[in-house]
Amino acid sequence: MVRRRRFSRDFKKDAVRMLGGGKRTVTEVSQELGVRPDMLRKWRKLFEEDQESAFPGHGGIRVGDEELIRLRREVRCLREEREILKKAVAIFSEGRPK
């Protein structure tokens, strides 16, 4: 079983900076650093999208995702409350005379 390698945020940023300016190819840099070319391309894409929140690390959350996570949590809670109310209405409406 192959153990998965982990790279630090600084390592990834440095690797992307080595590609900067187009002086060196992805293949050259990937061979020098010992990483796959497709990983290096992915890192470059993430870094170009948002340099500040690129490579958040273990369990890190990107800046724009905080609100999304909060809203999903709120939706889950509201759905649970709705289901409880549906069950309560069903229970209380059973005993009513028609």
NUTI-534422 format. One line per field, with one value per atom (N, C-alpha, C): residue number from 1; residue in three letters; x, y, z. Coordinates in pm, whole numbers. Each point is the difference from the previous one (the first is absolute). Example, Ala and Ser with C-alpha at 12.3 -4.5 7.8 and 13.67 -1.06 7.14 Angstrom:
BEGIN
i: (1, 1, 1, 2, 2, 2)
aa: (ALA, ALA, ALA, SER, SER, SER)
c1: (1319, -89, 90, -35, 82, -77)
c2: (-569, 119, 120, 105, 119, 109)
c3: (780, 0, 0, -72, 6, 73)
This chain:
BEGIN
i: (1, 1, 1, 2, 2, 2, 3, 3, 3, 4, 4, 4, 5, 5, 5, 6, 6, 6, 7, 7, 7, 8, 8, 8, 9, 9, 9, 10, 10, 10, 11, 11, 11, 12, 12, 12, 13, 13, 13, 14, 14, 14, 15, 15, 15, 16, 16, 16, 17, 17, 17, 18, 18, 18, 19, 19, 19, 20, 20, 20, 21, 21, 21, 22, 22, 22, 23, 23, 23, 24, 24, 24, 25, 25, 25, 26, 26, 26, 27, 27, 27, 28, 28, 28, 29, 29, 29, 30, 30, 30, 31, 31, 31, 32, 32, 32, 33, 33, 33, 34, 34, 34, 35, 35, 35, 36, 36, 36, 37, 37, 37, 38, 38, 38, 39, 39, 39, 40, 40, 40, 41, 41, 41, 42, 42, 42, 43, 43, 43, 44, 44, 44, 45, 45, 45, 46, 46, 46, 47, 47, 47, 48, 48, 48, 49, 49, 49, 50, 50, 50, 51, 51, 51, 52, 52, 52, 53, 53, 53, 54, 54, 54, 55, 55, 55, 56, 56, 56, 57, 57, 57, 58, 58, 58, 59, 59, 59, 60, 60, 60, 61, 61, 61, 62, 62, 62, 63, 63, 63, 64, 64, 64, 65, 65, 65, 66, 66, 66, 67, 67, 67, 68, 68, 68, 69, 69, 69, 70, 70, 70, 71, 71, 71, 72, 72, 72, 73, 73, 73, 74, 74, 74, 75, 75, 75, 76, 76, 76, 77, 77, 77, 78, 78, 78, 79, 79, 79, 80, 80, 80, 81, 81, 81, 82, 82, 82, 83, 83, 83, 84, 84, 84, 85, 85, 85, 86, 86, 86, 87, 87, 87, 88, 88, 88, 89, 89, 89, 90, 90, 90, 91, 91, 91, 92, 92, 92, 93, 93, 93, 94, 94, 94, 95, 95, 95, 96, 96, 96, 97, 97, 97, 98, 98, 98)
aa: (MET, MET, MET, VAL, VAL, VAL, ARG, ARG, ARG, ARG, ARG, ARG, ARG, ARG, ARG, ARG, ARG, ARG, PHE, PHE, PHE, SER, SER, SER, ARG, ARG, ARG, ASP, ASP, ASP, PHE, PHE, PHE, LYS, LYS, LYS, LYS, LYS, LYS, ASP, ASP, ASP, ALA, ALA, ALA, VAL, VAL, VAL, ARG, ARG, ARG, MET, MET, MET, LEU, LEU, LEU, GLY, GLY, GLY, GLY, GLY, GLY, GLY, GLY, GLY, LYS, LYS, LYS, ARG, ARG, ARG, THR, THR, THR, VAL, VAL, VAL, THR, THR, THR, GLU, GLU, GLU, VAL, VAL, VAL, SER, SER, SER, GLN, GLN, GLN, GLU, GLU, GLU, LEU, LEU, LEU, GLY, GLY, GLY, VAL, VAL, VAL, ARG, ARG, ARG, PRO, PRO, PRO, ASP, ASP, ASP, MET, MET, MET, LEU, LEU, LEU, ARG, ARG, ARG, LYS, LYS, LYS, TRP, TRP, TRP, ARG, ARG, ARG, LYS, LYS, LYS, LEU, LEU, LEU, PHE, PHE, PHE, GLU, GLU, GLU, GLU, GLU, GLU, ASP, ASP, ASP, GLN, GLN, GLN, GLU, GLU, GLU, SER, SER, SER, ALA, ALA, ALA, PHE, PHE, PHE, PRO, PRO, PRO, GLY, GLY, GLY, HIS, HIS, HIS, GLY, GLY, GLY, GLY, GLY, GLY, ILE, ILE, ILE, ARG, ARG, ARG, VAL, VAL, VAL, GLY, GLY, GLY, ASP, ASP, ASP, GLU, GLU, GLU, GLU, GLU, GLU, LEU, LEU, LEU, ILE, ILE, ILE, ARG, ARG, ARG, LEU, LEU, LEU, ARG, ARG, ARG, ARG, ARG, ARG, GLU, GLU, GLU, VAL, VAL, VAL, ARG, ARG, ARG, CYS, CYS, CYS, LEU, LEU, LEU, ARG, ARG, ARG, GLU, GLU, GLU, GLU, GLU, GLU, ARG, ARG, ARG, GLU, GLU, GLU, ILE, ILE, ILE, LEU, LEU, LEU, LYS, LYS, LYS, LYS, LYS, LYS, ALA, ALA, ALA, VAL, VAL, VAL, ALA, ALA, ALA, ILE, ILE, ILE, PHE, PHE, PHE, SER, SER, SER, GLU, GLU, GLU, GLY, GLY, GLY, ARG, ARG, ARG, PRO, PRO, PRO, LYS, LYS, LYS)
c1: (84, -84, 89, -28, 80, -51, 92, -36, -11, -105, -27, 92, 64, 89, -80, 43, -64, 102, -47, 88, -52, 90, -39, -48, -66, -50, 115, 106, 116, 66, 8, 59, -80, -133, -86, 14, 3, 15, 134, 106, 132, 4, -66, -5, -70, -110, -74, 83, 71, 83, 115, 47, 105, -48, -131, -59, -22, 2, -34, 81, -66, 65, 17, -31, 10, 142, 96, 139, 28, -72, 20, -132, 8, -122, -44, -125, -57, 79, 36, 74, 135, 71, 131, -9, -93, -16, -48, -92, -52, 110, 86, 110, 99, 26, 95, -53, -131, -58, -47, -14, -45, -150, -76, -146, -52, -123, -59, -36, 13, -34, -146, -92, -140, -27, 74, -13, 46, 110, 55, -95, -65, -98, -120, -43, -112, 36, 120, 45, 4, 48, 8, -140, -94, -137, -61, 16, -53, 63, 130, 72, -43, -25, -43, -142, -85, -138, -5, 74, -3, 127, 93, 129, -10, -91, -10, -50, -100, -58, 37, 99, 43, 70, -20, 63, -33, -126, -37, 55, 41, 59, -101, 34, -82, -130, -110, -130, -22, 89, -13, -114, -58, -114, 40, -33, 26, -92, 40, -70, -147, -33, -137, -87, 62, -75, -61, 42, -50, -150, -48, -143, -77, 54, -65, -19, 101, -9, -104, -1, -98, -142, -22, -133, -45, 91, -37, -39, 72, -32, -138, -30, -130, -113, 21, -100, -27, 105, -16, -84, 27, -74, -147, -26, -137, -78, 66, -66, -38, 89, -31, -119, -1, -112, -131, 4, -120, -54, 91, -42, -64, 55, -56, -140, -18, -132, -101, 42, -89, -50, 92, -37, -94, 26, -86, -141, -13, -132, -72, 71, -62, -49, 77, -39, -121, 0, -110, -127, 12, -119, -66, 65, -59, -113, 12, -97, -121, -3, -111, -122, -117, -122, -33, -54, -29, -141)
c2: (-118, 118, 124, 90, 120, 107, 59, 106, 131, 72, 126, 110, 70, 108, 128, 76, 128, 111, 109, 113, 122, 78, 118, 110, 96, 112, 78, 20, 72, -73, -132, -80, 18, -5, 14, 139, 103, 136, 16, -54, 9, -73, -116, -77, 79, 65, 80, 120, 60, 116, -40, -123, -48, -3, -16, -1, 140, 99, 137, 53, 77, 62, -91, -127, -91, -35, 26, -29, -150, -70, -145, -71, -120, -76, -74, -43, -77, -129, -62, -127, 18, 106, 25, 21, 83, 30, -123, -76, -118, -106, -16, -95, 46, 128, 54, -17, 22, -8, -140, -87, -136, -12, 84, -9, -24, -48, -27, 130, 6, 123, 43, -97, 36, 66, -41, 65, 145, 20, 134, 90, -53, 78, 36, -95, 25, 108, -7, 101, 138, 6, 127, 57, -85, 46, 54, -74, 46, 132, 12, 120, 120, -21, 108, 46, -93, 36, 95, -33, 83, -25, 92, -18, 1, 78, 13, -128, -64, -117, -131, 4, -124, -89, -127, -101, 24, -14, 29, -99, -118, -95, -99, -64, -105, 57, -30, 44, 149, 68, 145, 35, 114, 43, 124, -1, 118, 113, 120, 118, 1, -25, 5, -116, -107, -119, 5, 93, 7, 24, 94, 29, -118, -64, -116, -111, -26, -103, 37, 127, 46, -16, 37, -11, -145, -88, -142, -57, 42, -45, 50, 125, 58, -71, -31, -72, -138, -68, -133, 11, 100, 20, 31, 86, 34, -119, -85, -120, -94, -15, -84, 56, 132, 63, -20, 11, -19, -142, -99, -139, -24, 61, -14, 59, 117, 63, -83, -60, -86, -117, -61, -112, 44, 119, 51, 25, 59, 25, -132, -100, -131, -61, 12, -60, 71, 133, 74, -6, -20, -6, -136, -104, -133, -4, 69, -8, 89, 81, 93, -73, 33, -57, 69, -75, 55, 43)
c3: (0, 0, 0, -90, -15, 97, 72, 94, -76, 28, -69, 53, -92, 40, 22, 97, 28, -20, -58, -27, 73, 56, 75, -95, 58, -78, -63, 78, -52, -116, 10, -108, -128, 12, -118, -62, 86, -51, -71, 60, -63, -133, -5, -125, -109, 34, -98, -43, 92, -34, -93, 13, -90, -145, -17, -134, -54, 87, -36, -117, -82, -114, -120, 14, -112, -41, 89, -33, 3, 86, 14, -23, -52, -27, 125, -3, 111, 19, -109, 7, 67, -36, 60, 151, 41, 142, 75, -58, 69, 19, -99, 14, 106, 4, 98, 143, 18, 134, 38, -98, 29, 20, -70, 5, -141, -7, -130, -71, -131, -74, 17, 9, 16, 135, 104, 130, -8, -67, -15, -77, -101, -76, 88, 80, 91, 101, 56, 96, -65, -125, -70, -22, -38, -22, 129, 110, 129, 43, -22, 39, -84, -129, -87, 31, 46, 33, 119, 106, 121, 80, -10, 64, 153, 54, 146, 66, -59, 66, -69, -89, -65, 102, -12, 86, 148, 41, 138, 102, -42, 95, 54, 111, 60, 54, -67, 46, -12, -68, -15, -93, 23, -78, -80, -125, -83, 46, -27, 49, -40, -123, -48, 44, 47, 36, 140, 84, 137, 2, -81, -3, -58, -101, -60, 103, 80, 103, 104, 40, 99, -54, -127, -59, -14, -37, -10, 136, 103, 136, 40, -34, 33, -75, -127, -79, 61, 41, 62, 127, 81, 125, -30, -97, -34, -54, -77, -51, 114, 97, 116, 77, 21, 71, -75, -133, -81, 15, -2, 15, 137, 102, 135, 4, -61, -2, -79, -109, -78, 85, 75, 86, 112, 55, 107, -53, -117, -59, -24, -48, -25, 131, 106, 130, 55, -1, 58, -84, -129, -85, 5, 52, 10, 101, 110, 108, -17, -104, -19, -57, 53, -60, -131, -91, -133, -14)
